[in-house]
């Protein structure tokens, strides 16, 4: 077949066919008396092979190398293409993430866009740079910067940088409450935990309301963080969760400390001591011992009464703990 017929049947332009010939990728076997390119069936098959490899994303040089390599493995080729596609998708996802951050910042003009892009790049740098940027951010900050900062908090794994970013975020006010609240429903447990920790550091009614809604969260880490934060804020709605944390042994030391602080005001001691005493029913020995320890910081007569019932506990460690707490209280 002459070049025109090959071009018509294959859909490949005559210009590209000439280029393939010039670089030695697909050379026609013969030429006519007039010098026109003449393709044999084998030439056409090679041409279709080349086009198939091009469709998979290979460059012309890669196609040349593959066709000349006698040990060429289609499986190896597919593996390379898979890896290359994954890398390309990762780059596209990163671009999408950055564009989303810029859009969420609500830029009003190009200076806002450039400032936000600069902040994103700085927060994507090394952990020491992220820490320095966070500590140098002004009080309050713009709402756009706060959104970018919130996203950095939700992805930060290095402890020092995370602390600095959370500190900076706490100074931005309520601008990021919505972003953090949405992150509580993330499929990523680390992202959920970081969102809960960040919300606990925001001293605002909106953040408090989000944490109140998280007291029954399915994720125990989020639930515990919300419960501790609400308790430290003085909210009695945290008492049932704090008692459960003592019983379960999940951050029980912090939970007991918060219960003790809650019990010091507004005649709450009897209610909290009663909740701890009620939890004794059906509790295991370890839980009973933790409850006895938690009762140590609860003022008023209800706590000693509950401890007295544990003096004859069948578990010696529980009885000794109750006796020790009572002795400490009386002294």
C-alpha positions as CSV (number, residue, x, y, z in Angstrom):
1,X,0.0,0.0,0.0
2,X,1.1,3.5,-0.8
3,X,1.4,6.1,1.9
4,X,-1.9,7.7,1.0
5,X,-3.9,4.5,1.3
6,X,-2.2,3.6,4.6
7,X,-3.0,7.1,6.0
8,X,-6.7,6.7,4.9
9,X,-7.1,3.2,6.4
10,X,-5.2,3.8,9.6
11,X,-6.3,7.4,10.4
12,X,-2.6,8.4,10.8
13,X,-1.6,11.5,8.9
14,X,0.8,11.2,6.0
15,X,3.0,13.7,7.8
16,X,3.2,11.4,10.9
17,X,4.0,8.4,8.7
18,X,6.9,10.4,7.1
19,X,8.1,11.3,10.6
20,X,8.0,7.6,11.6
21,X,10.0,6.8,8.6
22,X,12.6,9.6,9.3
23,X,13.2,8.4,12.8
24,X,13.3,4.7,11.8
25,X,10.3,3.7,13.8
26,X,8.2,2.4,10.9
27,X,10.0,2.3,7.6
28,X,8.2,1.0,4.5
29,X,9.8,-2.1,3.1
30,X,9.9,-0.9,-0.5
31,X,9.5,2.1,-2.8
32,X,7.9,2.3,-6.2
33,X,9.9,3.2,-9.3
34,X,8.8,6.8,-8.7
35,X,10.2,6.8,-5.2
36,X,6.9,6.6,-3.4
37,X,6.8,4.7,0.0
38,X,5.2,1.3,-0.3
39,X,4.1,-0.5,2.9
40,X,3.9,-4.3,3.2
41,X,1.4,-6.1,5.5
42,X,4.2,-6.5,8.1
43,X,4.9,-2.7,8.0
44,X,1.2,-2.0,8.6
45,X,1.2,-4.4,11.6
46,X,4.2,-2.7,13.1
47,X,2.5,0.7,12.5
48,X,-0.6,-0.5,14.3
49,X,1.6,-1.8,17.1
50,X,3.2,1.6,17.4
51,X,-0.1,3.3,17.6
52,X,-1.3,0.9,20.2
53,X,1.7,1.7,22.4
54,X,1.2,5.5,21.8
55,X,-2.4,5.1,23.0
56,X,-1.1,3.7,26.2
57,X,0.9,6.8,26.8
58,X,4.4,5.8,25.7
59,X,6.7,8.3,24.1
60,X,8.1,7.6,20.6
61,X,11.6,6.9,22.1
62,X,10.0,4.5,24.6
63,X,8.2,2.8,21.8
64,X,11.4,2.5,19.8
65,X,13.2,1.0,22.8
66,X,10.4,-1.5,23.4
67,X,10.2,-2.7,19.8
68,X,14.0,-3.2,19.6
69,X,14.3,-4.9,23.0
70,X,14.1,-8.7,22.4
71,X,13.4,-9.2,26.1
72,X,10.5,-6.8,26.1
73,X,7.8,-7.8,28.5
74,X,4.2,-6.6,28.1
75,X,3.6,-7.1,31.8
76,X,6.6,-4.8,32.7
77,X,5.3,-2.2,30.3
78,X,1.8,-2.3,31.9
79,X,3.4,-2.0,35.4
80,X,5.3,1.1,34.3
81,X,2.2,2.6,32.8
82,X,0.3,2.0,36.0
83,X,3.0,3.6,38.1
84,X,3.2,6.6,35.8
85,X,-0.6,7.0,35.8
86,X,-0.7,6.8,39.6
87,X,2.0,9.6,39.8
88,X,0.0,11.7,37.3
89,X,-3.2,11.2,39.3
90,X,-1.3,12.1,42.5
91,X,-0.1,15.4,40.9
92,X,-3.6,16.2,39.7
93,X,-5.0,15.4,43.2
94,X,-2.4,17.8,44.7
95,X,-3.3,20.5,42.2
96,X,-7.0,19.9,43.0
97,X,-6.3,20.2,46.7
98,X,-4.4,23.4,46.4
99,X,-7.1,25.0,44.1
100,X,-9.7,23.9,46.6
101,X,-7.9,25.6,49.4
102,X,-7.5,28.8,47.4
103,X,-11.2,28.8,46.5
104,X,-12.2,28.1,50.0
105,X,-10.2,31.1,51.2
106,X,-12.6,33.3,49.2
107,X,-10.0,35.5,47.5
108,X,-11.3,39.0,46.6
109,X,-8.5,39.9,44.2
110,X,-5.2,38.6,42.8
111,X,-3.2,39.8,45.9
112,X,-5.4,37.5,48.0
113,X,-4.8,34.6,45.7
114,X,-1.0,35.1,45.7
115,X,-0.9,35.5,49.5
116,X,-2.9,32.3,49.9
117,X,-0.8,30.4,47.4
118,X,2.3,31.6,49.3
119,X,0.9,30.4,52.6
120,X,0.0,27.0,51.1
121,X,3.5,26.5,49.7
122,X,5.1,27.5,53.1
123,X,2.9,25.0,54.9
124,X,3.8,22.3,52.4
125,X,7.5,22.8,53.2
126,X,9.5,21.0,56.0
127,X,8.1,20.7,59.5
128,X,10.5,23.3,60.9
129,X,9.3,25.8,58.2
130,X,5.6,25.0,59.0
131,X,6.3,25.5,62.7
132,X,8.0,28.9,62.0
133,X,5.2,30.0,59.7
134,X,2.5,29.1,62.3
135,X,4.3,31.0,65.1
136,X,4.8,34.1,63.0
137,X,1.1,34.4,61.9
138,X,-0.6,37.5,63.2
139,X,-3.5,37.3,65.7
140,X,-6.9,36.8,64.1
141,X,-5.6,36.5,60.6
142,X,-7.9,36.5,57.5
143,X,-10.6,33.9,57.2
144,X,-8.9,32.7,54.0
145,X,-5.7,32.1,55.8
146,X,-7.6,30.4,58.6
147,X,-9.1,27.8,56.2
148,X,-5.6,27.0,54.8
149,X,-4.3,26.8,58.3
150,X,-7.1,24.4,59.3
151,X,-6.3,22.1,56.5
152,X,-2.6,22.1,57.6
153,X,-3.7,21.2,61.1
154,X,-5.8,18.3,59.8
155,X,-2.9,16.7,58.0
156,X,0.1,17.5,60.3
157,X,1.8,14.4,61.8
158,X,4.9,16.0,63.3
159,X,4.2,16.8,67.0
160,X,6.0,20.2,67.2
161,X,4.6,21.5,64.0
162,X,1.2,20.2,65.0
163,X,1.3,22.1,68.3
164,X,2.4,25.3,66.6
165,X,-0.3,25.0,63.9
166,X,-3.0,24.3,66.5
167,X,-1.9,27.3,68.6
168,X,-2.0,29.6,65.5
169,X,-5.5,28.2,64.6
170,X,-6.9,28.9,68.0
171,X,-6.1,32.5,67.5
172,X,-8.2,32.8,64.3
173,X,-11.5,32.6,66.1
174,X,-14.6,30.9,64.6
175,X,-13.4,31.1,61.0
176,X,-12.5,27.4,60.8
177,X,-15.2,25.8,62.9
178,X,-17.1,24.7,59.8
179,X,-14.0,23.1,58.3
180,X,-13.1,21.3,61.5
181,X,-16.7,20.2,62.1
182,X,-16.8,18.6,58.6
183,X,-13.6,16.8,59.3
184,X,-15.2,15.0,62.2
185,X,-17.0,12.9,59.6
186,X,-13.9,12.1,57.6
187,X,-13.2,8.4,56.8
188,X,-9.6,9.1,58.0
189,X,-9.4,8.4,61.8
190,X,-6.3,10.6,62.1
191,X,-8.1,13.5,60.5
192,X,-11.1,13.1,62.8
193,X,-8.8,13.0,65.9
194,X,-6.9,16.2,64.8
195,X,-10.2,18.0,64.1
196,X,-11.5,17.1,67.6
197,X,-8.2,18.3,69.2
198,X,-8.3,21.6,67.2
199,X,-11.9,22.2,68.2
200,X,-11.1,21.6,71.8
201,X,-8.6,24.5,71.6
202,X,-11.1,26.9,70.1
203,X,-12.6,28.9,72.9
204,X,-15.8,29.8,71.2
205,X,-19.6,29.0,71.4
206,X,-19.6,27.6,67.9
207,X,-16.8,25.1,68.7
208,X,-18.5,24.2,72.0
209,X,-21.7,23.4,70.1
210,X,-19.9,21.2,67.7
211,X,-18.1,19.3,70.5
212,X,-21.5,18.9,72.3
213,X,-22.8,17.2,69.2
214,X,-19.7,14.9,69.3
215,X,-20.3,13.6,72.8
216,X,-22.0,10.6,71.2
217,X,-19.6,10.3,68.2
218,X,-19.0,6.8,66.9
219,X,-15.2,7.3,67.0
220,X,-14.1,6.8,70.7
221,X,-11.1,9.1,70.3
222,X,-13.3,11.9,69.0
223,X,-15.9,11.2,71.7
224,X,-13.2,11.2,74.5
225,X,-11.7,14.5,73.2
226,X,-15.1,16.2,73.0
227,X,-16.0,14.9,76.5
228,X,-12.8,16.1,78.1
229,X,-13.1,19.5,76.4
230,X,-16.8,20.0,77.4
231,X,-16.0,19.0,81.0
232,X,-13.1,21.4,81.2
233,X,-15.4,24.1,80.0
234,X,-17.7,23.3,82.9
235,X,-20.5,21.7,81.1
236,X,-22.4,19.0,83.0
237,X,-23.5,17.2,79.8
238,X,-20.0,15.7,79.9
239,X,-20.5,13.9,83.2
240,X,-21.9,10.7,81.8
241,X,-19.1,10.4,79.2
242,X,-16.5,11.2,81.8
243,X,-17.8,8.5,84.1
244,X,-17.8,6.0,81.2
245,X,-14.2,6.9,80.4
246,X,-13.2,6.1,84.1
247,X,-15.1,2.8,83.9
248,X,-13.6,1.8,80.5
249,X,-10.1,3.0,81.4
250,X,-9.9,5.3,78.4
251,X,-8.0,8.4,79.4
252,X,-9.4,7.8,82.9
253,X,-6.8,9.9,84.7
254,X,-7.8,13.0,82.7
255,X,-11.5,12.1,83.1
256,X,-11.2,11.7,86.9
257,X,-9.4,15.1,87.1
258,X,-12.1,16.8,85.1
259,X,-14.8,15.2,87.3
260,X,-13.1,16.5,90.4
261,X,-12.9,20.0,88.9
262,X,-16.6,19.9,87.9
263,X,-17.6,18.8,91.4
264,X,-16.2,21.8,93.2
265,X,-18.9,24.2,92.1
266,X,-22.6,24.8,92.1
267,X,-23.5,21.8,94.4
268,X,-22.4,19.3,91.7
269,X,-20.5,17.0,94.0
270,X,-23.5,14.9,95.1
271,X,-24.6,14.4,91.5
272,X,-21.1,13.4,90.3
273,X,-20.4,11.1,93.2
274,X,-23.8,9.5,92.6
275,X,-23.0,8.9,89.0
276,X,-19.7,7.2,89.9
277,X,-21.3,5.1,92.6
278,X,-24.0,4.0,90.2
279,X,-21.3,2.8,87.8
280,X,-20.0,0.4,90.4
281,X,-22.9,-2.0,89.7
282,X,-21.7,-4.7,87.3
283,X,-18.3,-3.1,87.0
284,X,-15.1,-5.3,86.9
285,X,-12.4,-5.1,89.6
286,X,-10.2,-2.7,87.5
287,X,-13.2,-0.4,86.9
288,X,-14.1,-0.4,90.6
289,X,-10.6,0.5,91.5
290,X,-10.6,3.4,89.0
291,X,-13.9,4.6,90.3
292,X,-12.5,4.6,93.9
293,X,-9.6,6.7,92.7
294,X,-11.9,9.1,90.9
295,X,-14.0,9.6,94.1
296,X,-10.9,10.9,95.9
297,X,-11.3,14.4,94.4
298,X,-15.1,14.6,94.8
299,X,-16.0,16.8,97.8
300,X,-19.0,16.3,100.1
301,X,-20.5,13.3,102.0
302,X,-21.7,11.2,99.0
303,X,-18.1,10.2,97.9
304,X,-17.1,8.8,101.3
305,X,-20.4,6.9,101.4
306,X,-19.6,5.2,98.1
307,X,-16.0,4.5,99.1
308,X,-17.2,2.9,102.4
309,X,-19.2,0.3,100.3
310,X,-15.9,-0.7,98.7
311,X,-14.1,-1.5,102.0
312,X,-15.3,-5.0,101.9
313,X,-14.9,-5.5,98.1
314,X,-13.9,-9.1,97.2
315,X,-11.0,-7.7,95.2
316,X,-8.2,-6.8,97.7
317,X,-6.7,-4.1,95.5
318,X,-10.1,-2.3,95.3
319,X,-10.6,-2.5,99.0
320,X,-7.1,-1.2,99.7
321,X,-7.6,1.6,97.2
322,X,-10.9,2.6,98.9
323,X,-9.3,2.5,102.3
324,X,-6.4,4.6,101.2
325,X,-8.6,7.2,99.6
326,X,-10.8,7.4,102.7
327,X,-7.7,7.8,104.9
328,X,-6.4,10.6,102.7
329,X,-9.7,12.4,102.7
330,X,-10.0,12.2,106.5
331,X,-6.5,13.5,107.0
